[in-house]
Amino acid sequence: MIELPPMTPPLKRSVTIDGHRTSVSLEDAFWKALATQAAARDLTRAALIGRIDHARPPEIGLATALRLFVLANA
């Protein structure tokens, strides 16, 4: 049998990127991982999200880019 982590529905949070508010829906595990990655870089979570937003290709949604970033840095 496979053991799964605690499951939560996506949580929508507002983030300000370059002075513009946007909402992002991610599962709690991704929000926590982003906070950990931000702290490791001495950034706020919002600042890290802004950097990821600027680095992502335009055809990739922000939530997807955030999830892929977390997986790549796990």
C-alpha positions as a Markdown table, in Angstrom:
| # | Residue | x | y | z |
|---|---|---|---|---|
| 1 | Met | 0.0 | 0.0 | 0.0 |
| 2 | Ile | 1.2 | 3.5 | -0.8 |
| 3 | Glu | 1.3 | 6.0 | 2.1 |
| 4 | Leu | 0.0 | 9.4 | 1.1 |
| 5 | Pro | 0.7 | 12.8 | 2.8 |
| 6 | Pro | -2.2 | 14.7 | 4.3 |
| 7 | Met | -4.4 | 15.8 | 1.5 |
| 8 | Thr | -6.0 | 19.3 | 1.4 |
| 9 | Pro | -7.9 | 21.0 | -1.4 |
| 10 | Pro | -6.1 | 23.9 | -3.0 |
| 11 | Leu | -6.0 | 27.1 | -0.9 |
| 12 | Lys | -6.4 | 30.4 | -2.7 |
| 13 | Arg | -4.1 | 33.1 | -1.5 |
| 14 | Ser | -3.5 | 36.7 | -2.8 |
| 15 | Val | 0.0 | 37.7 | -3.7 |
| 16 | Thr | 1.3 | 41.1 | -4.9 |
| 17 | Ile | 3.7 | 40.9 | -7.8 |
| 18 | Asp | 5.1 | 44.2 | -9.1 |
| 19 | Gly | 2.3 | 46.1 | -7.3 |
| 20 | His | -0.5 | 44.0 | -8.8 |
| 21 | Arg | -2.6 | 41.6 | -6.7 |
| 22 | Thr | -3.2 | 38.2 | -8.0 |
| 23 | Ser | -4.7 | 35.0 | -6.6 |
| 24 | Val | -3.0 | 31.7 | -6.7 |
| 25 | Ser | -4.5 | 28.3 | -5.8 |
| 26 | Leu | -2.1 | 25.7 | -4.4 |
| 27 | Glu | -2.3 | 22.8 | -2.0 |
| 28 | Asp | -1.0 | 23.6 | 1.5 |
| 29 | Ala | 2.1 | 21.4 | 1.0 |
| 30 | Phe | 3.1 | 23.7 | -1.9 |
| 31 | Trp | 2.5 | 26.8 | 0.1 |
| 32 | Lys | 4.7 | 25.4 | 2.9 |
| 33 | Ala | 7.4 | 24.4 | 0.6 |
| 34 | Leu | 7.5 | 27.8 | -1.1 |
| 35 | Ala | 7.8 | 29.4 | 2.4 |
| 36 | Thr | 10.7 | 27.0 | 3.2 |
| 37 | Gln | 12.4 | 27.8 | -0.2 |
| 38 | Ala | 11.9 | 31.5 | 0.3 |
| 39 | Ala | 13.5 | 31.4 | 3.8 |
| 40 | Ala | 16.4 | 29.5 | 2.4 |
| 41 | Arg | 17.0 | 32.3 | 0.0 |
| 42 | Asp | 16.4 | 35.0 | 2.6 |
| 43 | Leu | 13.3 | 36.2 | 0.7 |
| 44 | Thr | 9.7 | 36.6 | 1.5 |
| 45 | Arg | 7.4 | 34.1 | 0.0 |
| 46 | Ala | 5.9 | 36.9 | -2.1 |
| 47 | Ala | 9.3 | 37.9 | -3.4 |
| 48 | Leu | 10.2 | 34.3 | -4.4 |
| 49 | Ile | 6.8 | 34.0 | -6.2 |
| 50 | Gly | 7.6 | 37.3 | -8.0 |
| 51 | Arg | 10.9 | 35.9 | -9.2 |
| 52 | Ile | 9.3 | 32.7 | -10.3 |
| 53 | Asp | 6.6 | 34.7 | -12.1 |
| 54 | His | 9.2 | 36.7 | -14.0 |
| 55 | Ala | 11.2 | 33.6 | -15.0 |
| 56 | Arg | 8.4 | 31.5 | -16.2 |
| 57 | Pro | 7.5 | 31.2 | -19.9 |
| 58 | Pro | 4.3 | 33.1 | -20.7 |
| 59 | Glu | 2.5 | 29.9 | -21.8 |
| 60 | Ile | 3.0 | 28.4 | -18.3 |
| 61 | Gly | 0.5 | 29.4 | -15.6 |
| 62 | Leu | 1.8 | 30.8 | -12.4 |
| 63 | Ala | 0.4 | 27.9 | -10.2 |
| 64 | Thr | 2.1 | 25.4 | -12.5 |
| 65 | Ala | 5.4 | 27.2 | -12.4 |
| 66 | Leu | 5.2 | 27.3 | -8.6 |
| 67 | Arg | 4.5 | 23.6 | -8.3 |
| 68 | Leu | 7.3 | 22.7 | -10.8 |
| 69 | Phe | 9.7 | 25.0 | -8.9 |
| 70 | Val | 8.9 | 23.3 | -5.6 |
| 71 | Leu | 9.4 | 19.8 | -7.2 |
| 72 | Ala | 12.7 | 20.9 | -8.8 |
| 73 | Asn | 13.9 | 22.1 | -5.4 |
| 74 | Ala | 12.7 | 19.3 | -3.2 |
